[in-house]
Amino acid sequence: MIFTDIVNQIINGGFKTHLMVYLLSLALGIFIIQLVFNKLLKIVVRKTNISYSLLQQTLKGIPTLLGIVIGLYVVMEILTIPPRPLLFLQRLFNALVIMSLTLLVARLFSGYLKQKFGKTSGAFASTSILATTIDLTVYTIGILFLLESFGVAISPLLTALGVGGLAVALALQDTLANLFSGINILVAKQIKIGDFVKLSTGEEGHIVDMSWRNTTIKTSNENMVVIPNQKFATSTITNYAQPFAECSIAIPVRVSYESDLDHVEKVSIAVAKEILQETNGGVNSFEPLVRYFSFAESSIDFNVIMRVKTVTDQHLIRHEFIKRLHDRYQQEKIIIPFPTRTVNWERAPLL
């Protein structure tokens, strides 16, 4: 019946007139909203460190949807519409407003999380666990408001959802444990996407994603290790990116007992300086150190302490340092001894 009334109103009022009013209202609404959004985006970008491309991606399609809402509102105000079709259009207008606000809030929160916690490389989404949780919460609230706008009583529905949620929570204890473990890790801010971590179980690499169930770590050999959030949260974790990415490394070296230790120290420090200056990943402002620490069975052992920009840079630094130090020791006649052991044996006297 409502559809028939709308058709009759269009015919009696003139289809072309009504269509022209709606199209003009729609175009005006989209133009105004688009103009306002562009100005707001520029103001936000100037006053914050949020990227313009991120805001555009977050608010994609929102101006058009709000423009349709404004166009529909103008049509209801200008045209003379019978009560029943008008009631239908008012409910449709309320539904579109709720949908627009729900989509806007969900995208704003997701965009904020991307900006707050950083971005990941590759095909993995950053902080997907928080984005998914917030989207689910916002969309659920939006659907409840939408149902209420159409006259549906949501109190019995909330009661049913509460009982059903309790049953689901009991059935999905492990899944919920992984979900809340992941949220707790991100909210604590001790670990974030992109950090290089090492677990007590031996896995190490960059965190590239934390979903509602698993944490994905990208190892140095480009493999992906997937760890349940609950196991990840209960592990002892070394975070090499906190409180800052730079770290010191100690490279063990040994020389023979016949070596001049002062000369060994000068040569080793000179080589270490060259490596830090010439190799990518080295902190060239750092002064390398030599620390002797042991009289071993066949050598005097010491560490050469150097500093790298990130923990993953240590492999190249170690590689280049060992090669160049070996060549320099040969030039300086410094001996790196083989492991040997001297045994003094005395024959027991005959009785």
C-alpha positions in Angstrom: 0.0 0.0 0.0 2.8 2.4 0.8 4.5 1.8 -2.5 1.2 2.4 -4.3 0.7 5.7 -2.5 4.2 6.8 -3.5 3.6 5.9 -7.1 0.2 7.8 -7.1 1.9 10.8 -5.5 4.5 10.9 -8.2 1.9 10.6 -11.0 -0.4 13.3 -9.5 2.4 15.7 -8.6 4.2 15.3 -11.8 7.0 12.8 -12.2 9.4 15.2 -13.9 9.0 17.8 -11.2 9.6 15.4 -8.4 12.5 13.8 -10.1 14.1 17.2 -10.8 13.7 18.2 -7.2 15.2 15.0 -5.9 18.2 15.1 -8.3 18.9 18.7 -7.5 18.7 18.0 -3.8 20.9 15.0 -4.1 23.5 16.9 -6.2 23.5 19.8 -3.8 23.8 17.6 -0.7 26.8 15.6 -2.1 28.5 18.9 -3.2 28.1 20.6 0.2 29.2 17.5 2.2 32.2 16.9 -0.1 33.2 20.5 0.2 32.9 20.5 4.0 34.8 17.2 4.3 37.7 18.4 2.2 38.1 21.5 4.3 37.9 19.5 7.5 40.5 17.0 6.2 42.9 19.8 5.5 42.4 21.4 8.9 42.9 18.0 10.7 46.1 17.3 8.6 47.5 20.7 9.5 46.9 20.4 13.2 47.8 16.7 13.6 50.4 14.3 12.2 47.7 12.1 10.6 48.4 11.5 6.9 46.0 12.9 4.3 45.9 9.6 2.4 44.9 7.7 5.6 42.0 10.1 6.2 40.8 9.9 2.6 40.9 6.1 2.8 39.1 6.1 6.2 36.3 8.5 5.0 35.9 7.0 1.5 32.2 7.0 0.5 31.0 8.8 3.6 30.4 12.2 1.9 28.3 10.6 -0.8 26.2 8.7 1.8 25.6 11.9 3.9 24.8 13.8 0.7 22.0 11.3 -0.1 20.7 11.8 3.4 20.6 15.6 2.9 19.0 15.2 -0.5 16.3 13.0 1.0 15.7 15.5 3.8 15.3 18.4 1.3 12.8 16.3 -0.7 10.7 15.7 2.4 10.7 19.4 3.3 9.9 20.7 -0.2 7.4 18.2 -1.6 3.9 17.6 -0.4 3.8 13.9 0.6 0.9 12.0 2.0 1.2 10.8 5.7 1.9 7.1 5.0 4.6 7.6 2.4 6.0 10.4 4.5 6.3 8.1 7.5 8.1 5.5 5.3 10.5 8.2 4.0 11.1 9.4 7.6 12.0 5.9 8.7 14.2 5.5 5.7 15.9 8.8 6.5 16.5 7.8 10.1 17.9 4.5 8.9 20.4 6.2 6.5 21.5 8.6 9.2 22.2 5.8 11.7 24.0 3.8 9.0 26.1 6.8 8.0 27.1 7.6 11.6 27.8 3.9 12.3 30.1 3.6 9.3 31.8 6.9 10.1 32.5 6.1 13.7 33.8 2.6 12.8 36.1 3.9 10.1 37.4 6.7 12.3 38.3 4.3 15.1 40.0 2.0 12.6 42.0 4.9 11.1 43.0 6.1 14.5 44.3 2.6 15.4 46.4 2.5 12.2 47.9 5.8 13.0 48.4 5.1 16.6 50.0 1.6 16.4 51.8 2.0 13.1 51.6 0.2 9.8 52.9 -3.1 8.6 54.5 -4.0 5.3 53.1 -6.6 2.9 49.6 -7.9 2.8 49.1 -8.0 6.6 46.8 -5.5 8.3 48.1 -3.7 11.3 46.4 -4.1 14.6 43.5 -6.0 13.0 42.4 -7.4 16.4 41.5 -4.0 17.8 40.1 -2.8 14.5 37.9 -5.9 14.2 36.7 -5.7 17.8 35.8 -2.0 17.6 34.1 -2.5 14.2 32.0 -5.3 15.6 31.0 -3.3 18.7 30.1 -0.2 16.7 28.2 -2.1 14.0 26.2 -4.0 16.7 25.2 -0.8 18.4 24.3 0.7 15.1 22.1 -2.2 14.2 20.3 -2.0 17.6 19.6 1.7 17.0 18.4 0.9 13.5 16.0 -1.7 14.7 14.7 0.7 17.3 14.1 3.3 14.7 11.8 0.9 12.9 9.8 0.3 16.0 11.4 -3.0 17.0 11.7 -3.5 20.8 15.3 -4.2 21.5 15.0 -5.0 25.2 14.0 -8.7 24.7 16.7 -8.9 22.0 19.3 -7.7 24.4 18.2 -10.2 27.0 18.4 -13.0 24.4 21.8 -11.8 23.3 23.0 -11.8 26.9 21.9 -15.4 27.5 23.2 -16.5 24.1 26.5 -14.6 24.7 27.0 -16.5 28.0 26.5 -19.8 26.2 28.9 -18.8 23.4 31.5 -17.6 25.9 31.4 -21.0 27.7 31.7 -22.8 24.4 34.5 -20.6 23.0 36.8 -20.2 26.1 40.0 -20.8 24.2 39.0 -18.4 21.4 38.0 -15.7 23.8 41.2 -16.2 25.8 43.2 -15.6 22.6 41.1 -12.5 21.8 41.5 -10.8 25.2 45.2 -11.8 25.4 45.8 -10.0 22.1 43.9 -6.9 23.2 45.8 -6.8 26.5 49.1 -7.0 24.7 48.4 -4.1 22.4 46.7 -1.9 25.1 49.7 -2.4 27.4 51.9 -0.8 24.7 54.9 -2.9 25.7 54.8 -4.6 22.3 53.6 -3.1 19.0 53.4 -4.0 15.4 56.8 -3.9 13.7 58.8 -4.7 16.9 61.6 -7.3 16.7 61.0 -9.8 19.5 62.4 -13.1 20.8 60.2 -15.6 22.7 61.4 -17.8 25.5 60.5 -20.8 23.2 63.1 -19.6 20.7 61.0 -17.9 18.0 62.2 -14.5 16.9 61.3 -12.0 14.3 59.2 -8.9 13.5 55.6 -8.8 14.6 53.6 -8.2 11.4 50.1 -8.8 12.6 48.0 -9.6 15.6 44.5 -10.9 14.8 41.7 -11.9 17.1 43.2 -15.4 17.5 46.9 -15.4 16.4 50.1 -13.3 16.4 52.2 -13.5 13.2 55.9 -13.1 13.4 58.1 -12.8 10.3 61.5 -14.4 10.9 64.8 -13.2 9.4 64.6 -16.0 6.8 61.3 -14.7 5.5 59.2 -17.4 7.2 55.9 -16.7 9.0 55.5 -18.1 12.5 51.9 -18.1 13.8 51.5 -18.1 17.6 48.2 -18.2 19.5 47.7 -15.0 21.4 47.3 -16.8 24.8 50.7 -18.6 24.4 52.3 -15.4 23.2 51.0 -13.4 26.2 52.3 -16.0 28.7 55.8 -16.3 27.1 58.8 -14.4 28.3 59.5 -11.9 25.5 62.6 -9.9 24.8 61.6 -6.8 22.8 64.7 -5.5 21.0 62.8 -2.4 19.8 62.1 -1.1 23.3 62.9 1.4 24.6 64.8 2.2 21.4 65.9 0.2 18.4 69.7 0.7 18.7 71.5 -2.0 20.6 75.0 -3.1 21.4 76.6 -6.4 20.3 79.6 -8.3 21.7 81.7 -10.3 19.3 84.0 -12.8 21.0 87.6 -13.0 19.8 90.7 -14.9 21.1 94.4 -14.4 20.7 97.5 -16.3 21.7 99.3 -15.8 25.0 102.3 -14.4 23.1 100.3 -11.4 21.7 100.9 -7.8 22.7 97.5 -7.1 24.3 97.7 -3.3 23.8 98.5 -3.8 20.2 95.6 -6.3 19.8 93.3 -3.8 21.4 94.3 -0.9 19.1 94.0 -3.1 15.9 90.6 -4.5 17.0 89.2 -1.1 17.7 90.5 0.3 14.5 88.8 -2.4 12.5 85.6 -2.0 14.4 85.5 1.7 13.7 86.0 1.0 10.0 83.1 -1.4 9.9 80.7 0.9 11.8 81.6 3.7 9.4 81.4 1.8 6.1 78.7 -0.8 6.7 75.0 -0.2 6.6 73.4 -0.7 10.0 76.3 0.4 12.1 76.1 3.4 14.4 79.1 5.4 13.2 79.1 7.8 16.2 79.7 4.9 18.6 83.2 4.3 20.0 83.9 0.5 19.9 85.3 -1.1 23.1 87.5 -4.1 23.8 87.1 -5.9 27.1 89.3 -8.8 28.1 87.5 -11.3 30.3 89.3 -14.7 30.4 92.5 -16.7 30.5 91.4 -19.7 28.5 93.3 -23.0 28.1 95.0 -21.9 24.8 94.1 -18.2 24.4 93.2 -14.9 26.0 89.6 -14.2 25.3 87.9 -10.8 24.9 84.8 -9.1 23.4 84.7 -6.4 20.8 81.6 -4.3 21.7 79.9 -2.5 18.8 76.6 -0.8 18.3 74.0 -1.3 15.5 70.9 0.6 14.5 68.5 -2.5 14.8 69.0 -6.0 16.1 68.7 -7.4 12.6 71.7 -5.3 11.4 74.0 -7.3 13.7 74.4 -10.2 11.3 75.9 -8.1 8.5 78.1 -6.2 11.0 79.4 -9.5 12.5 80.0 -10.9 9.0 82.1 -7.9 7.8 83.9 -7.5 11.0 85.1 -11.1 11.3 86.3 -11.1 7.7 88.2 -7.8 8.0 89.6 -8.6 11.4 91.0 -11.9 10.2 92.8 -10.2 7.3 94.1 -7.5 9.6 95.4 -10.0 12.2 97.3 -11.8 9.5 98.9 -8.5 8.4 99.8 -7.6 12.0 101.1 -11.1 12.8 98.5 -11.6 15.5 97.8 -15.2 16.1 94.4 -16.7 16.6 95.3 -20.0 18.3 93.7 -23.4 17.7 92.3 -25.0 20.9 95.2 -27.0 22.5 95.9 -28.6 25.8 99.2 -29.3 27.4 99.4 -32.5 29.6 102.4 -33.0 31.9 102.9 -36.7 32.5 105.4 -38.1 35.0 106.2 -41.7 35.3 105.6 -43.1 38.7 108.8 -44.4 40.5 109.3 -48.1 40.7 108.9 -49.6 44.2 
